[in-house]
Each structure stands twice: as structure tokens, then as C-alpha cells.
Amino acid sequence: MSVVVVAYESGPLLRDCLASLKAQTVAAEVILVDNASTDGAAEAAAKADPSVVFIRNAENLGFAAAVNQGARAAEGRWLALLNPDAMAEPDWLEKLLAAAADNPAVKSFGCRQLLAEDTSRLDGLGDVMAAAGFPFRGGYLQPDPGPMAAGEAFSACGGAMLIDRALFLEMGGFDERLFCYCEDVDLGYRLRLRGEPTLIVPDAVVRHVGGTASGGPRSDFAVFHGTRNRLWIFVKDTPPVLFWLTLPVHLLATALLFARHATRGELASPWRGFKAGLKDLHIALDARREAQAQRKVGSLEIARAMTWNPLDLFGRRVVIRPRRPTRPAGA
């Protein structure tokens, strides 16, 4: 069992994150990858606990590349990811591993993320893919629904998840071309294309501080990368029939989102991200050939894993469904 934590200017929160891993009810190898931080928090944490495997990069390689580094260095069969501003409940890993034992055909798991500032509200309960090709964190900032059964979501949030390490490495890990933001959705989408479901385990809980818990605007950096990567993932991962069916809806949803940004005076960053995505669309097209070559299920199976209710997207609703068998490859 290995856990990878990627740090970048994480400050004192990193100490709390690693302390929560030290307090887990099951033993785990902890790998800390630092992306050229200048705050000294990662070095201090590694010095305080010699059992932590410490990897320091000379430059910021991005979240995707840093996680891949950690995965290659890990030794456990299962690979867990935890953000440096998240604190896991003591039985977090135990609950995830129990779900893996109870569901041997499943190799990817997500969990319940609560806002650290207000644990009565969700930071997320599985990632959802709207039919327009817009991913969102299910239940973000909504009241915690309380006890519920495990079920399938479109993908797991990379800030707190568990995956079979061999499968992760076989798939090439996170797509480093994305740098950061939406790389977890891309991974979950590629798993879906291979017929691999993602199970959300609500009993496994982390508390996440994050940067937008107040509901305020995201940074220009986050909006730029999120906008660019959303376009690339739509082009890269959407299977053929579904791609042409939903392309007009995707473009309309993008236009509506830009109009909303404009009313808030926030159009510069998403517009730069969209233009960058179009300028380097060849990157997404190259990645599409790779992703679709691995596809084992058809458009219908992917469509069934999405939400077609626009109210789910607008309300950031939790969308978790009972497990079901996948359909054979098709269109």
C-alpha cells in the first residue's frame, strides 16, 4: 500500500496531511514529491519523518508528472493519492481497501471529501461528466447527504483516490500534457473507455481545505488550465458517435460559460485557455488516437455513465449509481 502526496508551496497544511497518514489504521508507504517549492515545508516534513520517501524536483513539473514519478517509485499493489491540503480520517485507507476486497473486479475508487472549514458541506463525492462534455465535482459546496451506499461515479477526484498501481502504470498514469487540472477526469474517462468502472466509497472520508471553499473565483492559472484541458479531454476521450452527437452541445455550453464569465469581468483567463486549446489542438488529436486505440466499450456505455440532466450540472449534484455490468464494444 503506497500513498503519493504532491506538494507545491503547501505550507503548514502539508504537516497536517502527513500526520493524518501517519495515524491511519493500516500501514502505508508514503511518497512525498515536491515540485520545486520555495517554502521549505516539504524538506521539513521529510526531515521530521525519515520513513517518508522524498522526491524533490528542480522545477515544477505539474501535478500529473509528479504523481507519475511517485507511482513509479512506489512499491505497494494499491496506489492512493492525497492532496497536501487534505486530511484523511484514520480509517480512510482501511475503508478503501475493504471496498477493494469486496469488489475484486473494480480497480479505481473515490471517497467522500468534506470541506475542512465546514464539514457539514461536501467538497466532492465523485466526479460527474455532463453529456455536454463538462466535468464537475459532484456535490461541491452542497450539504453532506450523510450515510449512503457505495456506487459508481464517472471518475474519482485525484485529490483523494485509490487505484491499482499496475493498471495506473500500464495506462501511462496521468497525461502529463495536461500539466494540472482535469488530469483525474481524463484518467477516469480512459478507464471508462477500457470498461473499468470507478466506485465511490462514501465511508472513506477526507477533509479538504482547497483554494475555493468560500465559493469565490478561481485563480487565473486554474481557469486557464481548466478551460484548455476540458476542451482537450472532450476531443481526446469522447468516442466517435458520442463526439459528433454532443459537439454542438459542448460548444453551446462553452459559449454560455464564457458569457457568464464576461458578466463577471473574468473572461480573459478562460478565453486564453480556449485559444491555447485550439492552437495546440494537435496535442489532443494525437492523444485521441492513443486513447481510442485502447477503447473496449462503445458510445452507448460511455453515454450511460454520464448525466443527461442539465440540472445536475447547474446544481453540481451528486451522481452515484449502483454498479452494473459494462456493455460490449460498439460504436
Number of C-alpha atoms within 10 A of each C-alpha: 19 21 24 26 26 27 23 20 17 19 17 15 17 25 19 17 21 23 16 18 23 18 13 16 14 15 13 18 19 22 24 26 23 27 22 17 19 13 13 15 20 29 16 12 19 18 12 11 13 9 11 16 16 20 19 17 14 10 10 16 17 17 25 22 21 26 23 20 19 24 24 13 14 20 15 16 12 23 24 27 23 23 23 27 23 25 27 25 19 19 19 23 24 16 20 27 18 12 19 21 11 10 11 8 10 16 20 26 29 32 26 24 29 27 23 19 13 15 15 15 20 25 28 27 28 33 29 30 25 22 24 23 26 17 23 22 23 26 27 24 22 18 14 19 13 10 8 10 11 19 20 22 27 29 30 30 30 25 21 28 27 28 21 18 23 17 16 20 13 8 15 12 21 25 19 17 15 23 18 21 22 25 24 21 25 24 23 24 27 22 24 23 25 19 20 18 27 27 29 30 25 21 19 25 23 27 22 27 20 16 12 12 18 10 9 8 13 12 11 16 13 16 21 22 22 21 22 25 27 24 22 26 25 22 20 25 25 23 23 13 13 17 19 11 12 16 17 12 14 19 14 13 15 20 12 12 13 18 14 13 16 14 9 10 9 17 17 14 19 24 18 17 23 21 15 17 21 15 10 12 17 12 16 22 16 11 19 19 12 13 21 18 11 13 18 17 21 22 18 16 19 21 16 12 23 19 19 14 10 12 11 18 23 10 13 20 19 22 22 21 15 10 13 9 8 18 14 12 15 13 12
